[in-house]
Amino acid sequence: MKGVVCSHLYSIEEQRTANGSTMAIKDLVNGAIGKGLNVEVVIRFFPLVSRKGVFFPRKRSCGPVTVYDVPKVGFRDFYLKFLTGFILRIMGFSGRYDFALCHMCSNFEPSYELLNKKNVQKHYFVVHSSDLKTKNIQACLHRADKVFARSMPLASQVESVFGVRVDGVIYSGIDESLIVENRPHELSNKTLRIVMACVFLPLKNIESCLDACAKIVGLGFDVSIELYGDGPLRKNIISKIDDLGLGAVVNMHGFQPRSSVMNAMRKADLFLMPSSPETFGLAFLEAMASGCVVIGHKGWGIDGIVEDGRNGYLVGDAAPRNIAEKIIHYLSNDDRQVMHDESIRTALSYTKEKSYDNLVQLIEGN
């Protein structure tokens, strides 16, 4: 089987950039190619005009694939198929493919309209969390030959809300070398060590986490917070830290190399990121691989991998009191070591190699 991947999330960078560009899709696709998945082409559809300006077509080689950057000619959800298709073809795209694996509605729609039957026999739709609010999702779901989701909770939402069967979960994994073999755990000097690492966006609920931590400090516990990342809410977060009197508690590091973040995780007790919505969140797995106990959000990305009270915690909503309750439960748990051990054991089930094999099996098994 020969296929094409359609995803503007396939990065042309060699590593994650400061603006938060993810490497997850690129890593997953390239890894599956290494396992025998026959993909030679990636098409990245973008709006012709956006806040960043005019998007121009471009063709380039990127590792094992040829990447076509294609502007969608039109306005908002309406684009001219003829002109967009013409641009794709004058760039040199041609051939027959057995499947197109399309991430998100914004890539599935143009691929289906332009390539269906002419170039591609079957279209597979990979649902991300942001698709749930897209008005065209139902059309994409019903047009797709197969539907996949990026996480188990997302698959459940698609099936319950839209009544469409999800054919599998295409998850991402972590380097097995990142997983610590064992980590005897003890609160160092009775100080609770917390790490957070993310782009500073509203959905990450950073301010709620800070409010929760302030409650813990108010109860008399010593807390140390290492905060990695940056983004639109930076000023708000700095103000929140000042307002809560956490200046001596929170250490802000900005964006740092992954090795620095991983080193902090290996020293921490808890990793906080109750994101909602969240497609998956590799940072959770990296934290669990480091031996952290994580606090995530029920019903999103990490739910199903994290089981509340066994290998981490889940909150029903990210209100500060709910996050604080989970932290207090952790502090009062005499079997904390068991939770840390379970975190590491869980991470072993979600390595990159296993995610590559999973993707190949889902495609070749269909």
N, C-alpha and C positions, 0 to 999 in steps of 0.2 A: 504493500500500500504506500502510495506517495501522497503527501499532503502539504498544505500551506497553513501557516498560523497567521491570524489577523488579530493584532493587538498593539495599540499605541503604548501599552505598558512594557513592551519589549524594549529594554534600554539599549542605547548604542554606546553608553559609557562603560568604562571598565570597572568602576566601583560606584557605590551610592554617593550621590552628590549632596551638598548642603541644603538644596531645596527639597530634599526628601525623595528624589527619584528612586524608585525601588528596583532592585536587581532580581526580584523573585521570579518573574515570568521568564526573563532571559535565562536565568540559571536552570529553571525547570525544563525549558525547551531544549537548551543545549545539552543538558544532562541526559534527557530522553533520546536525543539524537545519538549520543555516545553509546546508548543502550540498544541502538538499532532502529529507532523511529526514523522513518524516511521523510524528513522535512528539509527542503532546500530554500524555501522562500518565506519571508515574513513581510506582511503588508501592514503598515501603520496608517490608519485613516485619521486625518485631523480636519477641523473646520478650516475653510479657506481664510476666514478672517476671525480673529479673536482679540482679546485684550492685549495679547502679545504682539499683534500686528498681522501682516499677511503671511500665510504659510506657503512656501514654494515646494514643488515636487523635487524629490532627490532619490537617487539610487546609489547604494553603496554595499560593499562587502563587509560583513560583520561576523568574523569567526566562520562557523560552518554554514552560514546562510547569506542569501542576498536580501537586503532590506529595501523595500519600496516605501517611501514616505509620500502619501497621496493626499492632496487637499480635496475635501468634499466641496464641490462647487454648488452654491446655493445659499439658502438663508435658514438659520436655525435647524429645524427637523426636516426641512425640504431642500433637496439638492437635485441637480439635473444629472440624471443617470448617464446620459449620452456624453456630456462634457467630462464628468468624473471618470467614466470608463475610457474615454479617449485619452485622457492624461495618463492613465495607467498603462495603456497599450503603447503610446509613443515612448514611454519609459522603457519598453522592451518586455513587459510581462506577457507571457503566453504559455501554452501548454495545457495538458489535461491532468487533473488531480483527483484522487479518490475522495479526499476529504478536506474541509477547511475547519480548523479549530479556532473559533472566534470568541475572544474574551470581551464581554460586555455588549450591550445593545448597540453602542456607538460604532462597533466594528462588525457586529453580526449583520446589521441592516444593509450597509453598503456592499458587504461581501455577498450577501444573498441576492441583492438586486442586480449586481454587476456580473457575478461569476456563476450563479446557480445554473447547473446543467451545461452552460457554455464551456466553462473551465473546470468546474467542481461538481462531483457527483453527489456528495453528501455534506450537509452543513451541521456542525456541532456547536452548540451554544454553551459557553461557560458563564454562569451567573456570578456576578460580584454583588456586594451589599448595596452599592449605589444604584444598581439596576432596579431594585425594588421600588424606587420612587420615580422610575422612568415610565412615561405614559405608554410607550411602545413595547413594554416588556411582554404583554400577552401575545402580541403578534409574533415576536421573536420566539417565544416558547412554543407556539403552535406550528411555526414554520420549521423549526429545527428537527432534524432527523434524530438527534440525541441531545439530551440536556444534562449538563454537568454543573456542579456547584463547587465553590472554592472552600467550603467548610461544611461540616455536618449540620450545624444549626441553620445555615443558609439553605441547605437542601430541604430541611424540615419546613422552613418558612415558605419556600416555593411550592411544596406539595400541599401544604395546608391552606395557603391563601389562594393559589391559582389552580389547584387541582391537577397539576401536571406531575407525572412521575419523573423523578431525577434518576438518571442512569448511573451516577457515580460521583464521587468527590475527588476533585483534582487538588490535592493539597501540596504545600511546599514543605521541604525538610531542612534540616541543619546538618552541618559537617559533623560526622561522628567524632572527629578529633576534638571537638569542642566539649564533649560530654566528660565531666569529671568522673573518675572511677568510684571514688567514695569521698565523703566530706563529713567527718565527725563534726557535729554542730553544737555550738554553745554560744549563748549571748555573750559577746566580748565585752568585758568590763560592765556588764549589765546595760549596755547601750544597744537599743534597737536600730539596726542598720537597714535603711531603706534605699532602694535605687529606683529611679524612673528614667526612661529613655524613650523619646518620641518626638515627632514634630509637634510644635505647640499649636494645636488646633482645638476648637471647641469639643469635638467628638472624643478627644482623649481624656476629658474631665480632670485635667491637672489641678484646677483650682479647688474642685471638690476634694481631691486627695490631700491638698495642703490644709484645707479646713479640717479634714479628719485627723491629720497628723497633729494639728494644733490642739485638738481635743485630747489626744494621747499625751502630749506634753503637759496639758493642763491637769492631767490625772497624776502627774509626778514622775512619769517615765522619761528617761534620757533617750533622745532620738537623734539620729544623724541621717540626713537625706542627701544623696548624690543625685542631682538632676541634670540629665544630658539631653541636649536638643536645642532647637530654636524654632522660630516661626512667628506667625502673625500675632499671637497672644503674648509675646515676650513682655511688653510693657505692663499688661494686665497682671501677669504672673509676678513680676517684680513688685508691683504695687500690693498684690495680695500677700506676698512674703513680708513686706514691711508692715502692713496693717495687722497681720497676725503675730508680729513680733518673732518671726522665725529666722531673722537674719543670721543668727549664730548657729542655726540648725541646718539650713539649706545651703549647699554648695552648688552653684550653677557652673556648668562646664561648657555649655554650647555644644555644637556638633564636634564630635571627636571620632578618631578611627575606631572601628569595631573592637579592635584589640583592647583599647582603653576601657570601653564600656563593658566588655566581657570580664576584664580584670576586676572592675567594680562589682559586677554581679557575683563573682566568686567570693567576694568578701561580705556580701550583703545577706540579710536574713529574709527580707521581703522585696518583691518586685510589684509595684503598683501600676496598673494601666487598665482601669475598668472602661475601656472604649466602647462607645455605642453611637452609630453602628460600626462594626469592624468585620471586614471580610475574613481575615485569618489572624495575622499578627505573629510574624516569625520571632519578634522580640520575646514573646512569652516562652517559646520553645528554647531560645537561647538562655533565658533566665533559668528555666527548669533544668537545662543541661548543666548549668553552673551550680545547681544545688539550691537555688532560691525557692521559696514558697511564693506563688504568685496570687494576686487578687485581680480577677477579670470580671467581665460582665456576663450575666446569664443571658442566653438566647443569641449570643453573637460569637464570632470567630473561635474563641478558645473553649467555649462550652462543649462538653462532650469529650474533649481531651483532658480538661480539668474537671474533676469531680469534687464538688464542694465538700470540704472537710477531710478528704482523703489525700489528695496530692496538691491541693491548693484551695482557693476560695472563689466563690462567685457571688456577686451582688445582683439583686433584682433590679435595682436602679442605683445610679451613682451618687445618691445623696450622701453627704458627709457622714451622717449618723450610721448609715449602713456599712460604709467602708471602715469607720472606726470600730464598729461591732466586730468585724472580721479580724481587725488587728488585735483587739482585746482578746478574742477567742484564741488567736495564735499565742499571745503572751501568756495566757492562762493554761495552755495545753502542755501537760507534762510529757507528752509523746511527740514533741516537735521533731525529734530526730527521724521518726517514722515518716512524717510528711516530707521532709527533705529527701529521704531515701526514695520515696515514691515519685517525687518530681524527677529525679535522675532516671529512674526506671522507665517512666513515661516517655521521656525524651528519646530513649533508645528505640522506641517504636516509630519515631518520626524523623529518621535520618534522610539526607538527600538521596542516597542510593535507593532507599525504599520508595521515596516519592517519584523518582525516575521510573522505577519498575512499575509503579502503580499507573502512571500516565501511559506507558507503553501498553500495558495490559488493557486499560480502558479503551484505547484507540484500536488496537489490533484485535481485541475481543469483540469489537462492534462491526 
